[in-house]
Each structure stands twice: as C-alpha cells, then as structure tokens.
Amino acid sequence: MSLGPFMVDIAGAELSADDVRVLGHPLVGSVILFTRNYSNPQQLAALTAAIRALRTPHLLIAVDQEGGRVQRFREGFTRLPAVRLLGRRFDEERRDALDLAQSVAWLLAGELRAAGVDFSFTPCIDLDYGVSEVIGDRAFHRDPDAVAALAVATLTGLREAGMAAVAKHFPGHGAVIADSHVALPVDRREFADLEGDIRPYRPLIDNNLPGIMAAHVVFPAVDALPASLSRRWITDILRGELGFHGCVFADDLTMAGAAAFGDVLARAELAFAAGCDVLPICNDRHSVELVLERFAADAGSAASQARLVRMRARGEIPTDLRANSHWQETVARIAALSAIPPLVLTEEQP
C-alpha cells in the first residue's frame, strides 16, 4: 500500500479501534503525535510500534519537538532549549553555537528515534522581527544569515542521527502579528522585500533539505491564497525558482489561517493542487472522516511517494542513548546554555 497524502492524529496514549480503522485508509500516510499521546518513553515506544505494525510500508510518525515552548514529550526526554538561546550564543561565539546547534539536533533526533518517531517539524527558520508572539523565541535570530547557518547545523545534526529535517514556515511567519492558529495573517510586503525571509531556505535546499512546511500566511503582492494553498508559492517559487525537490507539508488545515478558503475538503484540494505532498488535519476527527470519504484525487505521483519515503528515519541509533558520551556532553551544554540569564537593559544603559 502506498502512503496517502493525509496526516492525521489520534486521541490518546494507545490506539482505539476507530484509530485503527482510520489509519488503515489508503489516503492516510502519516500520523502526528501530541502531548496527549504521551506519558513516558516506554509507552511512546509501544504506541509507535503499534502504529508501525498496522501497514506495510509503515505509516510515517511525526511530532512537533522544537525545544522551548514547543516540546510535546517532556518527562523522560531532555528539556530542549528555545532556539533563540542558540542565536544569542551565535552572537557571542559563532563556532560554539553552530557546534551546539548540531549537537542539540542530534540529541533531539536520537531521543525521538529511540521511541520510534520518524521525524520532527524542525527547524523553525522564521526571522525574529519581534512582532510575532506565536514565533517569538522559536526563531533563531533576526539576521537571515545567522538563521541559515544555525539551520544548516541543525539539519546536519538531525541527519547524523538518521532523521529528516522539516524547515518551517515557508516563506516566513515572523513578520506578521496574527497567529495563524486563530486568525489569517496577511503580510503586505512586495515579493522583493521577502528575500531576507526566504534566504535561509537556499543553503538548506542546497544541502538536500528533505522537508518544508508552508505557512498559512497570505502575501497579497504574490497571491490571494495563503502560501500553504498557493500553486504560485509551492510549485512556481518553491519548486521552480528555489529548486526544492523534497516533501512539502501544508500547515494544519483545521487552523483558522486556512479556514477562510472553504471547508476542510476545499482546503485539502487547494493544498494538494498547489503541490503539497502532505495535508495534515489535526484535532478534528469529523473533518478527517469527511475528507477521507470525499477526497477524489489519488494518493499522489511516484515523485511524491519518493519524497515521502525520504522522511523515514534511517540507520541505527545507540541502544542505550543516555550512556553515550555525546548525549551526556550535550545535556551538560544545554543545561549551561539555559542557565545563562538574558541581558536586560535599564533606562540608564545605552
């Protein structure tokens, strides 16, 4: 059975009979896990094993595990730093920051892989303009070249642990105030003015970036549709002009940033026609059922299937990760980084 374009979620810490039915549908190709699906590493490993056993080839298993505010699995996993801390370290000591970014990514991937997860939606490479609360400290830096360098280091660390990277949110979510989870963000800049936001994607693509997630942000100077639903953004710009050959994920199609563009079926059809390979529908089983019943397109081209296969975790991982000297050293470095208080300027300081 091929991998379908839809990514869906499950309700609890183990599979229900309804989950098994939905995950067996040929239009489903991947599963995203949330905090509600986790209690401890042993339970998570049992859950992922159960998901893998449902089909051959097995469904892809994903999670949002960036660090800082966005870490779905906490107890039993290393508390990862918000990547803004890596950006601050970059300003102090570039080489150390890049080495640490690579090591943190390796650790992130190793811990997830030990529990049976294929990939995480990381790194977030939106620029830190200081206006987006939903991005905030999820951004490495304001400088696109610093973001690019740290993102490539992250890509390298994930790859060392056999995990694919997914850069987000293309072409950029950092310059808008609205949170696309609850509203439709609109960025009114001209295309030429978006070069800084797009720049970090170029070296990642040059380094064979496996995945990109598109943003529910409208750039009316480019297209009336949000990037996630736009053929202009996905096919013409991302694949055509930037030469990206990896897997394109729409952001969650139940989010308010997509809701203005028809019901969930219409949004899925738009995203698929735009060139997205994976269409996530999260926290809304009714919408999943509707789309699986009515979505008329096939599971995707051979090229799309090949892109999905690239998202699988690969290679061996240490059987006892915590006994690994690299893991121990990285945990110590993360603790030291997180202990450094941010610089706060008073009115008397320049």
N, C-alpha and C positions, 0 to 999 in steps of 0.2 A: 504494500500500500504506500502511495506517495504521501508527502507531507502537505496538508492543505494550508491555505493562507491564513486561517483564523487562529489567533492566540486567545485562550480562554482561561478563566480562573476556576478554583474550586472553593467549597465553603469552609472546610475545616481541616483538622490535622490528619485525617485519613480519608480515603476515597469512599464516597457513598455510591449506592447503586446508580443513582442519577448521574453522578460524575462519570462513572464507567461507561454509561450509555453515551453521554455527550463526547467524551474523549475518544470514543470509537468511531465517531462520524468522520468520513473521508475528507471533509472540508476543514477539519481541525488538524493543525500541525504542531502546535506548541502550547505550553502551559506556563502561566506566570504565577508565582507564589507570593504571598503577602505575610505579614506578621501573624495573622490569624491561623496560618497554616503551620506555625512553628511553635514547638515547646522546648525541644532540646536537640542536639545534633543527632542522637540515635533515632529519635522519632522522625526527623527530617530525612535521614538516610533510608528509613523504612518506607516513607512516603514516596520518595523519588524512585526507589526500586519498584514499588507497586505501579507507578506511572509508566516506567520503562517497560514493565512486563506486559502492558496492555497491547502493544503493537510492535510489528517489525517492518521497517526500521522504527526505533522508539521515538516517541514524541520529544521535541526539544523542551527543556525545562529552564526557565529564566526567572530572574528576580531583580529588583532594584536594590542594589547593595553598593552605594557610592562611598559612604562614610558620613560622619557628622549627623545631620538630621535625617538623612535618607539611608537607613540601615535596617532592613526588615528582620534580620536574625541577629540578636544581640547576646542573650545569655548563652554562654558556651562558645561564642565567637569573639575574636578580638575586636574591641571598640575602635573603629577606624576613624582617623581624623577628618574633619571637614577639609576639603582640598584647598580652601583659602589659606590654611596654615602652610601648605606646601608652597603656595605663591609668595607668602611672606618670607619663607626660608629662601626662596629663589632670589629675592631682592638682597638677601644677606650673603648667601654663598651658593651661587648657581650650581656648581658641580655637585655639592652635597644634596641640594634639593632634587636634582634630577635622579641621583642615585637612590634617594629615599622614595621618590615617587615610583620608581621602578620596583623597589623592594616592597612597598605597600601594596602595589598592584599584584605582585607575585603572591603575597600573603593572602590577599583578598580572594584571588582565584584558587589558591591551594585549599583554603578552608571550605570554599563553596564546592569545589570538585570532590573533596573528601566526603561530602554529604550528598553527592550525586547531581549537583546542579551543573548545567551546561555552560551558561553564561549570565553575566550581569549587564544591565543597561548602564554602562560606564565606559569612558569618562564623560562628564558634563563639560562641554567646552564653550559654553556661553560666556561672553565677556562680562566682567563685573563693572557695569556702569553705575552701580549704587542706587538704582531705581526699582529693581525687581525684587520684591520680598520672597517670591517663590524660588528665585535663583539664589540671590544673596551669597552666603558662604559656600554654596555648591560650585561657585565659579573659582577657577584657579587665580585669575588675575584680570586686570583691565587691559593690559598690553597683549595684543594678539600674538606677538612673537613669543612672549613668555608662556602663554597658554599653549601654543603649538609645541614648544619644547617639552613642557610638562606632560602634555597629552601623548606625545610620541614615547616618552619614557614610560608612561602608564601602559600604552599599547605593548611595549616591549616586555614589561613585567608580566602582564596577563598572558602574553604569548609564551613566555618561558614556562608558565605553569599549565600550558595547554588550553587556554581559554581565549575565546574571541572577544574583541572589544566592540562596543557599540557607542559611537560618539553621538552626542545629542546637545541641543535640539536644533536641527538644521532648518534654516540658515542662521538662526540666532534668536534667543528669547530674552537676552539680558537687557535690551534697551526699551522694553515695554513695562509699564507698571502693572497692568492687569495680569492675573493668574489664569492661565488657560484652563485650569480645572473648574473654574467657576464663572468665567467670562471669556469674551472673544477679544484677545489683544490685537491691536492694529498698530503697525509700525509704518509711518508715513514717509520714511526716508526714500530717496531715489536709489535705484539699484547700485549706482556707483558709490554711494555712501555706505553700502553694506559690505564693502571689501574687507574691512577690519574683522567683521564677524565671520566672514567666510574664510579668511586667510588660514586659521588653524586647521581647516579641513584639508588643505592642499598637501602639506607634508604627511598627514595621516594617510591620505589616499595614495601618495607616492610610496608609502610603506605597507601597502596592501591591507588597509583597514577592512575588516570583514563586514561591519555593520554600521548603519547610520539611522537614527530616529529623527523623523521630520516633525516640525513644530506645528501646533495649531495656532499659528500667528498669520494674520493677513498683512501682506505688503502690497497695498493697492497700486503702487507705482509699477509693480511687476505683474500681479494677477489679482483678480477679485476673490479668488479662493484662497484659503489658508494653505501654507506650504505643504501640509500633510495630504491635501486633497488635490493638489495642483500639478497637472501634467507639465506646465511650464517650469515649475521648480524641480520636480522629480526627474522627468525624462529629459527635458531640454537642458536645464542648467546642471543639475547634479550628475546625471549620467553623461550628457552630451558635452557640456563645456568643461566640467571638472574631471570627467573621465572615471567616475566611480563605478566599479563593477561588482560591488558587494551587495549585501542584503539590505533593503530599505524597509524600515518599520514605520508605520504610522504611529503617532501617539494614540493613547486610548480613545477609541471612537465614541465612548459614552461621555467624554468630557464636554463641558459647556462650550469650549472653544470650537468644537465641531458641530454643536447642536443646531446652529443657525442654518445649516446646509442640508436640511431634510431629515427624515427619520434615520434610524441607525442603518437600515438597508441601503438607503440612498447614499449615506456617508461611506459605507463599505464599498459600494460600487464606484463612487468617485475616487476613493483612495486606490483601489485596485486598478482602475483605468489610468490613473496618474502614473502608475509604475511601482507602487508599493508591493513588496513581497509578503509582508506580514501585517495583518489587520487585527490589533488587539481589541477585545470587547471585555471589559472588566467590571465586576461588581454589579452585574445586571443579567441574571440567567435568562430572564424573559427575552431580552434583546438577542442573546445568543441563540435561543431556540428559534426566534423569528428569522434571523439571518440564515441559520443552517437549513431552514425549511425553504426559503425563498431565493437565496443567492443563486444566480443562474450560471455564473462563469465557472470554468473548470478550475482545477487545482493549481493552475499556473504552468508556464512553459518549462521546457527542460532546463533552460538557463536559470530560471527562478528556483527550480529544485536544486540545482547545483549550488546556488548561493545559500540556500537553506542548509544544505549539508555542511557547508563551511562553518556554520555556527555550532556544530557539535564540539564538545570538549574532546581533547585528544591526548594520547600519551599517558604515561604512568605518573603517579604522584607518590610522595613518601608515605609509607604505610603508617608511620607514627609522626605526623607533622610537627607536633609540639616538641619532639626530641631532636628535630632538625636544627642545626646551629644557625642557619639563615633565618628560620622562623623566630628563634629566640632573640637574635640580634635585632631583627626588625621590630618585634614587640617592644623591646627596650627603647629603640629610637622613636617609635610612635609615642611612648609614654613621655619621653623627654620633650618631644615637639609639642605635645598637648599641654605640658606644664608651663610653657612659656607664656606669660600674660601679654595681651595685645598692648601696643603703645597707645596711650590716651593723652592727647594734648589738652592743656588747660588754656584759658584765655590769655594767660601771661606768656605762653610759649609761642614762638613764631610758627 
